[in-house]
Amino acid sequence: MTKSTHTPDENATIHEYVTAFNRSEFAVLLGMCVVEARDGYARVEMDCTGKMNPDGVAHGGAVFSLADQAFGIAANCTGVHRVAVSVHIQYLAPATGALVAIAQRVSDNGRCDTYRVVISEGTRMIATFDGVAFRISTANNSS
């Protein structure tokens, strides 16, 4: 992860969250790795090896899972608890190699945040994913 302007407590929260996500059963199963995270942003990587469909390209479910992982990290890594209420993915090109998903918050109205995730293989865009997350609580507030 890169250095940030967060407080030591926020950095510890982000580190703990990223470690938990990287060790989660599903991330391990798919070989996903969070390489950078901060409030409203995440970069997650995954190799397509072992995740191919019968046509020899990355299964759409694997690409979706990578995007969803980045979305979840960007939305939740600083202790604010958000849940997805709506997502949409648009597949643009087939993939066969190493993928990168970059998630960024594009809107925050106080209760619902919107995120855009771009999935790429090298310089080629593979898919775009838009997600809306509903704010459930913060680390300091249960409402």
DANORSUL-V893522 format. One line per field, one symbol per residue. ss: DSSP state (h for helix, s for strand, l for the rest). psi: psi as a letter, one per 30 degrees, with the letter a starting at -180 (. if undefined). A space follows every 50 residues. Layout:
# DANORSUL-V893522
ss->???
psi->???
This chain:
# DANORSUL-V893522
ss->lllllllhhhhhhhhhhhhhhhhlhhhhhhllssssssllssssssslll lslllllslhhhhhhhhhhhhhhhhhllllsssssssssssllllllsss sssssssslllssssssssssllsssssssssssssssllsll
psi->llllglleeeeeeeeeeeeeeffkeeeeefhkkjfkkljgkkkklkkfkg gllffglkkeeeeeeeeeeeeeeefffgfkjkkkfklkkjkelllfbkkk kjkkkfkjgeekkkkkkkkljbgkkelkkkkkkkjellffkg.
